């Protein structure tokens, strides 16, 4: 057995030195890195203050440069011409409001008021529209069913109710707008009907639960 000393291996020594160097670097990084904590880190006060100021500035900008926008424009009674500087409720144009509401009726009676021959009676020139206003309001409130003669032509259909018990349940105002519109449109010569008149007729017939028949309405003088 040889007693010669073991010669150091340069490669092993180099690898060991490299490992030692890496360990030193890791130890330095671990010392500099803060210990982990539970919870969350709050937003810096400087950033929070900046966001708050920006929200305030944007709000002022929107108020001063909103282009005249106002939630009141969604109110059917709102009139920009009279609302500025006035605390009084703007006057309503019943014909204009009635024309807008008539879009519901135009599917049957047509936008021209001529109706559909043999199916839906015309409103233009109709004696029912231009005649006794109580008959017309009763039809709007409770509907109409059965045979009907308009301008000498026979019809037999159903007019839905727009008052209580119907699918629309329109207010006195809305009914007054639409009957006023159809009584003055397409060359018709009927007078305006107010919401108070509609209310009076509604209360007079508050117990009515079915559509009117033409014979019942013709008995009204």
C-alpha positions in Angstrom: 0.0 0.0 0.0 1.3 3.4 -1.1 1.9 6.1 1.5 2.0 8.9 -1.0 -0.2 12.0 -0.1 -3.5 12.5 -2.0 -3.2 15.3 -4.4 -6.0 17.9 -4.4 -8.3 17.8 -7.4 -8.5 21.3 -8.9 -12.0 20.7 -10.3 -13.4 19.7 -7.0 -11.9 22.7 -5.2 -13.2 25.1 -7.9 -16.7 23.6 -7.5 -16.6 24.0 -3.7 -15.4 27.6 -4.0 -18.3 28.3 -6.4 -20.8 26.8 -4.0 -19.5 28.8 -1.2 -19.7 32.0 -3.2 -23.4 31.3 -4.2 -24.2 30.6 -0.5 -22.7 34.0 0.5 -24.8 35.8 -2.2 -28.0 34.0 -1.0 -27.3 34.9 2.6 -26.9 38.6 1.7 -30.2 38.6 -0.2 -32.0 36.9 2.6 -30.7 39.6 5.1 -31.9 42.4 2.8 -35.3 41.0 2.1 -38.0 42.0 4.7 -39.7 39.3 6.6 -43.2 38.3 5.2 -46.1 39.7 7.1 -49.8 38.9 7.3 -52.5 41.2 5.8 -51.9 43.7 3.0 -49.9 46.8 2.4 -52.0 49.9 2.5 -52.0 52.3 -0.5 -49.4 55.1 -0.1 -51.0 58.3 1.2 -49.5 60.3 -1.7 -51.2 58.1 -4.3 -54.5 58.1 -2.4 -54.4 61.9 -2.2 -53.7 62.2 -5.9 -56.7 59.9 -6.8 -59.0 61.9 -4.5 -58.0 65.2 -6.1 -58.5 63.8 -9.6 -62.0 62.6 -8.8 -62.9 66.0 -7.4 -61.4 67.8 -10.5 -63.3 65.5 -12.9 -66.6 66.1 -11.0 -66.2 69.9 -11.3 -65.4 69.5 -15.0 -68.5 67.4 -15.6 -70.7 69.9 -13.7 -69.5 72.9 -15.6 -69.2 71.3 -19.1 -72.1 68.9 -19.2 -73.6 70.6 -22.2 -76.9 71.5 -20.6 -77.8 68.0 -19.6 -80.6 67.7 -17.0 -82.5 64.7 -15.8 -85.7 66.8 -16.2 -85.6 66.1 -20.0 -87.1 62.7 -19.2 -90.2 64.3 -17.7 -92.9 64.5 -20.4 -94.0 67.8 -18.9 -90.6 69.4 -19.3 -90.2 72.2 -21.7 -86.7 73.7 -22.0 -88.1 77.0 -23.4 -90.0 77.7 -20.2 -88.1 75.8 -17.5 -85.0 78.0 -17.4 -85.2 80.3 -14.5 -88.7 79.3 -13.6 -89.9 77.2 -10.7 -93.4 76.7 -12.2 -94.2 73.4 -13.9 -94.0 73.8 -17.7 -97.3 73.7 -19.5 -98.1 70.5 -21.4 -99.2 70.5 -25.0 -101.9 67.8 -25.0 -101.9 67.4 -28.7 -98.2 66.7 -28.8 -98.4 64.3 -25.9 -101.4 62.6 -27.5 -99.6 62.1 -30.7 -96.8 60.4 -28.9 -99.2 58.1 -27.0 -101.1 57.4 -30.3 -98.2 55.2 -31.4 -99.9 52.5 -29.3 -103.1 52.8 -31.3 -101.5 53.2 -34.7 -100.9 49.5 -35.1 -104.7 49.1 -35.6 -106.0 52.5 -36.6 -102.9 53.4 -38.6 -100.9 56.6 -38.3 -103.1 58.3 -40.9 -106.2 57.5 -38.8 -107.8 55.7 -41.8 -107.9 52.3 -40.0 -108.2 49.0 -41.8 -111.3 48.5 -43.9 -113.7 45.9 -42.5 -111.4 45.3 -39.5 -110.5 48.5 -37.6 -112.7 51.6 -38.0 -111.2 54.9 -39.2 -110.7 57.7 -36.7 -110.4 60.4 -39.3 -113.9 61.9 -40.0 -115.5 59.5 -37.5 -118.7 60.6 -35.8 -117.7 58.6 -32.7 -114.5 60.6 -32.4 -115.8 64.0 -33.1 -119.2 63.6 -31.4 -120.2 63.1 -27.8 -117.0 63.2 -25.7 -118.4 61.0 -22.9 -118.9 58.1 -25.4 -115.3 58.4 -26.6 -113.9 58.6 -23.0 -115.9 55.6 -22.0 -114.6 53.6 -24.9 -111.0 54.5 -23.9 -111.6 53.6 -20.3 -113.4 50.3 -20.6 -113.1 49.3 -24.3 -115.7 48.4 -26.9 -117.0 45.1 -28.1 -119.6 43.9 -30.7 -121.1 45.4 -33.8 -120.4 49.0 -34.6 -121.3 51.3 -37.5 -118.8 54.1 -38.4 -119.5 56.4 -41.4 -122.1 53.9 -42.7 -119.6 51.0 -42.6 -120.1 47.9 -40.3 -117.4 46.6 -38.0 -117.5 43.8 -35.4 -114.3 43.8 -33.3 -112.9 44.5 -29.9 -111.4 47.7 -28.6 -109.1 47.1 -25.5 -109.6 49.0 -22.3 -107.0 51.7 -21.4 -108.4 52.4 -18.0 -108.8 50.2 -14.9 -108.9 46.5 -15.5 -107.2 46.9 -18.9 -103.6 46.1 -19.8 -102.6 49.7 -19.9 -104.3 51.4 -16.9 -103.6 54.9 -18.2 -104.1 58.0 -16.0 -106.7 60.6 -16.6 -104.0 62.9 -18.0 -102.9 60.3 -20.7 -106.4 59.6 -21.8 -107.3 63.3 -22.1 -104.1 63.8 -24.2 -104.9 61.0 -26.7 -108.6 61.8 -27.1 -107.8 65.5 -27.6 -105.3 64.5 -30.2 -107.6 62.2 -32.3 -110.4 64.8 -32.0 -108.2 67.5 -33.6 -106.0 65.4 -36.0 -106.7 64.5 -39.7 -109.1 67.3 -40.2 -111.3 66.4 -37.2 -113.2 69.3 -35.6 -113.7 68.0 -32.0 -112.9 70.0 -29.0 -110.3 69.3 -26.4 -111.1 67.0 -23.4 -109.5 67.8 -20.0 -108.2 65.4 -17.4 -110.9 66.6 -15.0 -113.6 65.5 -17.5 -112.0 62.1 -17.8 -111.8 61.8 -14.0 -115.5 62.7 -13.7 -116.5 60.1 -16.3 -114.2 57.5 -14.7 -115.8 58.1 -11.3 -119.3 57.9 -12.7 -118.6 54.5 -14.2 -116.2 53.2 -11.5 -118.2 49.9 -11.2 -117.8 49.1 -14.9 -115.9 45.8 -15.4 -116.7 44.9 -19.1 -116.4 46.6 -22.5 -119.2 48.9 -23.7 -121.6 47.9 -26.5 -122.5 50.4 -29.2 -126.2 50.4 -28.2 -125.3 51.4 -24.6 -123.1 54.3 -25.8 -125.7 55.5 -28.4 -128.2 55.9 -25.5 -126.0 58.7 -24.1 -127.2 62.1 -25.2 
